[in-house]
Amino acid sequence: MTVILCACLVATGIVGYMAFSLGVSTMRANTYRLSEADIARYRLTDFPLEQAGRFAADYARICLTHDATPGAADQREAQLARYVSAGTDPTCGWNGEGTQTVSDASWTGESEPIDIGGYAGKARMMTVRVLTTTGSRVVTVPVYVADLQSGDGMRIVGDVGEMPQPTLADAPEPDEPADVDAGLGDALVQGEFFQQFFAAWGDSNGPALQRFMTPDATSRTSSGLGGTSTQPSIQEARVFLPEGADQSDGTYAWKTGEVAEAWIWVSWRTPGAGESALETRAYRLQLVKTTQATSPSQEWAVRDIRGGVPDVKGG
């Protein structure tokens, strides 16, 4: 009986081990690997895209800068020579005539592998958008990277090509995010809440900002512009009611703790740009009613600020 029991235990152990081994084998065989489509979708690659994009943009900036004055063309070719490999056009396609200045060049985020012998896995066509005095240009720049891990050993390995501009389209007219509380907006403007907040925010005046911020305000709210823009003037303000707000009597009674979104258009003066120069910028504020007081300007505080406002008609 003992012998039979031992034999059974041994058999059970063998079966268990085989099952475990099979499970491990199956698990290893079924280990998930990203497909090429996944890699393309999530832009996962060993290729140092951002570094190559900056390299391509720097080259495109020199390439599309044209200056026919004596010595300038030679200097341009000397700069280009530091980027290109043998066989690449040393003039980057320019015949030496005319003038063109580049104000900006940046990688668009788009790239395409160069799958030819010697380059596969280490070279990509980088798409660069260049703003020049003659208009906006889109060019593709072939970039090779010798060391993918460090990003060292970059070279331009071919001639650039100009591509079409992104297609433009008419955008639909959006709806207002909510009804506007015109009374509250006017009260905050007339009480100079917005003007005083933006004056402190523009100057990054920490002590002054504390009067207008919630304790959990974001870093964007507390940091400000550091004096790059000054003397704000409120051009327009819209404060939106919460969704489903009851306005049966024509007004809405805000409660302490409620949150409102406000869109504010502010005109700024920029030091150094001239005394008469004004720039209007738009912002989205998250406001919190922190207390009950006699004036709305004493009841509200800013929790967050974001730049940009969508083009919404009416309101």
C-alpha positions as CSV (number, residue, x, y, z in Angstrom):
1,M,0.0,0.0,0.0
2,T,2.9,2.3,0.9
3,V,4.6,1.6,-2.4
4,I,1.4,2.4,-4.4
5,L,1.0,5.7,-2.4
6,C,4.6,6.7,-3.1
7,A,4.2,5.9,-6.8
8,C,1.1,8.0,-7.0
9,L,2.8,11.0,-5.3
10,V,5.8,10.7,-7.7
11,A,3.4,10.6,-10.7
12,T,1.5,13.6,-9.4
13,G,4.8,15.5,-9.0
14,I,5.8,14.7,-12.5
15,V,2.5,15.8,-13.9
16,G,2.6,19.0,-11.9
17,Y,6.1,19.8,-13.0
18,M,5.1,19.1,-16.7
19,A,2.1,21.3,-16.3
20,F,4.3,24.1,-14.7
21,S,6.9,23.7,-17.4
22,L,4.2,23.8,-20.1
23,G,2.7,26.9,-18.4
24,V,6.1,28.7,-18.4
25,S,6.7,27.7,-22.0
26,T,3.3,28.9,-23.0
27,M,3.7,32.2,-21.0
28,R,7.0,32.8,-22.7
29,A,5.7,32.0,-26.1
30,N,2.7,34.3,-25.5
31,T,4.7,37.3,-24.2
32,Y,3.1,40.4,-25.7
33,R,5.2,42.3,-28.2
34,L,4.3,45.6,-29.8
35,S,3.5,45.3,-33.4
36,E,4.9,47.7,-36.0
37,A,1.5,49.4,-36.0
38,D,1.6,49.9,-32.2
39,I,5.1,51.3,-32.5
40,A,4.0,53.7,-35.2
41,R,0.8,54.6,-33.2
42,Y,2.6,55.5,-30.0
43,R,5.8,56.7,-31.6
44,L,7.9,54.2,-29.7
45,T,11.3,53.8,-31.3
46,D,14.9,53.4,-30.4
47,F,15.6,56.3,-32.7
48,P,16.3,59.6,-30.9
49,L,13.5,61.5,-32.6
50,E,13.7,64.8,-30.7
51,Q,17.4,65.2,-31.0
52,A,17.3,64.3,-34.7
53,G,14.4,66.8,-35.1
54,R,16.4,69.6,-33.6
55,F,19.4,68.7,-35.7
56,A,17.3,68.7,-38.9
57,A,15.7,72.1,-37.9
58,D,19.1,73.6,-37.3
59,Y,20.3,72.4,-40.8
60,A,17.1,73.6,-42.4
61,R,17.5,77.1,-40.8
62,I,21.0,77.4,-42.5
63,C,19.8,75.8,-45.7
64,L,17.0,78.2,-46.3
65,T,18.9,81.3,-45.3
66,H,20.1,83.0,-48.5
67,D,22.4,86.0,-48.5
68,A,24.2,86.9,-51.7
69,T,26.4,89.6,-50.2
70,P,30.2,88.9,-50.6
71,G,31.5,86.3,-48.1
72,A,28.1,85.4,-46.8
73,A,27.6,82.5,-49.2
74,D,31.0,81.0,-48.3
75,Q,30.2,81.3,-44.6
76,R,26.8,79.5,-45.2
77,E,28.5,76.6,-47.0
78,A,31.1,76.3,-44.2
79,Q,28.3,76.0,-41.7
80,L,26.4,73.5,-43.9
81,A,29.6,71.4,-44.3
82,R,29.6,70.7,-40.5
83,Y,26.3,68.9,-41.0
84,V,26.4,67.0,-44.3
85,S,28.0,63.7,-45.4
86,A,30.0,63.2,-48.6
87,G,27.7,63.2,-51.6
88,T,25.2,65.7,-50.2
89,D,24.8,68.9,-52.1
90,P,27.1,71.4,-50.2
91,T,25.0,74.3,-51.2
92,C,21.7,72.7,-50.0
93,G,20.2,73.5,-53.4
94,W,20.7,77.2,-53.6
95,N,22.2,78.8,-56.7
96,G,23.6,81.8,-54.8
97,E,21.1,84.4,-56.0
98,G,18.5,86.4,-54.0
99,T,17.9,86.9,-50.3
100,Q,15.9,85.0,-47.8
101,T,15.9,85.2,-44.0
102,V,14.6,82.4,-41.6
103,S,12.8,83.5,-38.5
104,D,12.0,80.1,-37.1
105,A,12.6,76.4,-37.9
106,S,11.1,73.5,-35.9
107,W,10.5,69.8,-36.3
108,T,6.8,69.0,-36.8
109,G,6.9,65.7,-35.0
110,E,6.6,63.8,-38.3
111,S,9.3,61.4,-39.5
112,E,9.7,58.5,-41.9
113,P,12.2,55.6,-41.7
114,I,14.9,55.4,-44.4
115,D,14.9,51.7,-45.1
116,I,17.8,51.2,-47.4
117,G,21.0,49.2,-46.9
118,G,23.4,50.8,-44.3
119,Y,20.8,53.2,-43.0
120,A,18.0,50.9,-41.8
121,G,17.1,51.7,-38.2
122,K,19.5,54.6,-38.0
123,A,18.2,57.1,-40.4
124,R,14.9,58.9,-40.8
125,M,13.4,61.7,-43.0
126,M,12.5,64.4,-40.5
127,T,9.8,66.9,-41.5
128,V,10.6,70.5,-40.6
129,R,8.5,73.7,-40.8
130,V,10.5,76.8,-41.6
131,L,9.2,80.4,-41.4
132,T,11.0,82.7,-43.8
133,T,10.6,86.2,-45.2
134,T,9.1,84.7,-48.3
135,G,6.6,82.6,-46.4
136,S,6.2,79.3,-44.6
137,R,8.0,76.2,-46.0
138,V,7.8,72.5,-45.2
139,V,10.9,70.5,-45.9
140,T,12.0,66.9,-45.3
141,V,15.6,66.4,-44.1
142,P,17.3,63.0,-44.1
143,V,19.2,62.5,-40.7
144,Y,21.5,59.6,-39.8
145,V,22.4,58.8,-36.2
146,A,25.4,56.6,-35.5
147,D,24.8,56.0,-31.8
148,L,21.1,55.6,-31.2
149,Q,21.5,55.4,-27.4
150,S,23.4,58.6,-27.0
151,G,22.3,60.4,-30.1
152,D,25.9,61.1,-31.1
153,G,27.2,61.0,-34.6
154,M,24.4,62.8,-36.5
155,R,24.7,63.6,-40.2
156,I,22.6,64.9,-43.0
157,V,22.7,62.1,-45.5
158,G,21.0,63.5,-48.5
159,D,19.2,66.4,-50.1
160,V,16.2,68.1,-48.7
161,G,12.8,68.1,-50.4
162,E,10.0,70.7,-50.2
163,M,6.5,69.4,-49.3
164,P,3.0,70.8,-49.4
165,Q,1.7,72.9,-46.5
166,P,-0.8,71.4,-44.1
167,T,-4.4,71.5,-45.6
168,L,-6.5,74.3,-44.2
169,A,-10.2,74.0,-43.4
170,D,-13.0,76.1,-42.0
171,A,-13.7,75.3,-38.4
172,P,-17.3,74.8,-37.2
173,E,-18.8,77.5,-34.9
174,P,-18.8,76.0,-31.4
175,D,-21.4,76.6,-28.8
176,E,-21.0,78.5,-25.6
177,P,-19.8,76.2,-22.7
178,A,-22.6,77.5,-20.5
179,D,-24.9,80.4,-19.8
180,V,-23.1,83.6,-18.8
181,D,-23.6,85.3,-15.5
182,A,-23.3,88.8,-16.8
183,G,-24.0,90.4,-13.4
184,L,-21.1,88.6,-11.7
185,G,-18.8,89.3,-14.6
186,D,-19.6,93.0,-14.5
187,A,-19.2,93.1,-10.7
188,L,-15.7,91.5,-10.9
189,V,-14.6,93.9,-13.6
190,Q,-16.0,97.0,-11.9
191,G,-14.7,95.9,-8.5
192,E,-11.2,95.6,-10.3
193,F,-10.8,92.0,-9.1
194,F,-9.6,90.9,-12.5
195,Q,-7.5,94.0,-13.1
196,Q,-5.7,93.7,-9.8
197,F,-5.2,89.9,-10.2
198,F,-3.6,90.3,-13.6
199,A,-1.5,93.3,-12.4
200,A,0.0,91.1,-9.6
201,W,0.2,88.0,-11.9
202,G,2.0,90.0,-14.7
203,D,4.6,91.2,-12.3
204,S,4.9,87.9,-10.4
205,N,4.2,89.8,-7.2
206,G,3.8,87.0,-4.7
207,P,2.5,88.9,-1.7
208,A,-0.1,90.7,-3.9
209,L,-1.1,87.4,-5.6
210,Q,-1.9,85.8,-2.2
211,R,-4.9,88.0,-1.9
212,F,-6.4,86.7,-5.1
213,M,-5.5,82.9,-5.0
214,T,-7.0,79.9,-3.3
215,P,-4.6,77.9,-1.0
216,D,-4.5,75.1,-3.5
217,A,-3.8,77.3,-6.5
218,T,-1.7,75.9,-9.3
219,S,1.9,76.8,-10.0
220,R,0.7,78.6,-13.1
221,T,-1.4,80.9,-10.9
222,S,1.3,81.6,-8.4
223,S,4.3,82.1,-10.8
224,G,3.0,84.8,-13.2
225,L,4.8,86.4,-16.1
226,G,7.8,87.8,-14.3
227,G,7.3,91.3,-15.6
228,T,7.4,90.5,-19.3
229,S,4.0,92.0,-19.6
230,T,2.7,95.0,-17.6
231,Q,-0.1,97.4,-17.1
232,P,-3.0,95.1,-17.8
233,S,-6.4,96.4,-19.0
234,I,-9.5,94.2,-19.0
235,Q,-11.1,94.3,-22.4
236,E,-13.9,91.7,-21.8
237,A,-14.9,89.2,-19.1
238,R,-17.4,86.3,-19.3
239,V,-18.2,84.3,-16.2
240,F,-20.1,81.0,-16.9
241,L,-22.8,79.6,-14.7
242,P,-22.6,75.9,-13.6
243,E,-24.4,73.4,-15.7
244,G,-28.1,73.2,-14.9
245,A,-28.0,76.4,-12.9
246,D,-31.5,77.5,-11.8
247,Q,-32.2,81.1,-13.0
248,S,-35.9,81.0,-12.5
249,D,-35.8,84.5,-10.9
250,G,-33.4,85.9,-13.4
251,T,-30.3,85.5,-11.2
252,Y,-28.2,82.8,-9.7
253,A,-27.2,82.6,-6.1
254,W,-23.7,81.3,-5.9
255,K,-22.8,79.2,-2.8
256,T,-19.5,79.2,-1.0
257,G,-17.3,76.5,-2.5
258,E,-18.8,76.6,-6.0
259,V,-16.5,76.9,-8.9
260,A,-16.9,79.1,-12.0
261,E,-15.0,79.4,-15.2
262,A,-14.2,82.8,-16.5
263,W,-12.9,83.9,-19.9
264,I,-10.9,87.2,-19.7
265,W,-9.4,89.3,-22.5
266,V,-6.5,91.4,-21.3
267,S,-4.5,94.1,-23.1
268,W,-0.8,94.3,-22.0
269,R,2.1,96.6,-22.5
270,T,5.4,94.9,-23.3
271,P,8.5,96.7,-21.9
272,G,10.9,97.5,-24.7
273,A,8.4,97.2,-27.5
274,G,7.4,100.9,-27.4
275,E,5.1,102.9,-25.2
276,S,2.2,102.7,-27.6
277,A,2.4,99.0,-28.3
278,L,-0.4,96.9,-26.9
279,E,-1.1,93.1,-27.1
280,T,-4.4,91.6,-26.2
281,R,-4.3,88.0,-24.8
282,A,-7.1,85.7,-23.7
283,Y,-7.2,83.6,-20.5
284,R,-9.4,81.0,-18.8
285,L,-9.6,81.3,-15.1
286,Q,-11.0,78.8,-12.6
287,L,-12.7,80.8,-9.9
288,V,-13.8,79.6,-6.4
289,K,-16.3,81.4,-4.2
290,T,-14.4,81.3,-0.9
291,T,-16.7,83.3,1.4
292,Q,-19.8,85.5,1.7
293,A,-19.1,89.2,1.6
294,T,-20.7,92.5,0.7
295,S,-18.8,92.7,-2.6
296,P,-18.2,89.9,-5.2
297,S,-14.6,91.1,-5.5
298,Q,-14.0,90.0,-1.9
299,E,-15.8,86.6,-2.3
300,W,-13.9,85.0,-5.2
301,A,-10.3,83.7,-5.6
302,V,-8.4,82.2,-8.6
303,R,-7.4,78.5,-8.4
304,D,-6.1,78.1,-11.9
305,I,-5.2,80.1,-15.0
306,R,-4.8,78.8,-18.6
307,G,-4.0,80.6,-21.8
308,G,-6.1,80.8,-24.9
309,V,-9.9,81.0,-25.5
310,P,-11.8,79.3,-28.3
311,D,-13.6,81.5,-30.9
312,V,-17.2,81.5,-29.6
313,K,-19.6,83.9,-31.0
314,G,-22.2,85.7,-28.9
315,G,-22.4,85.5,-25.1
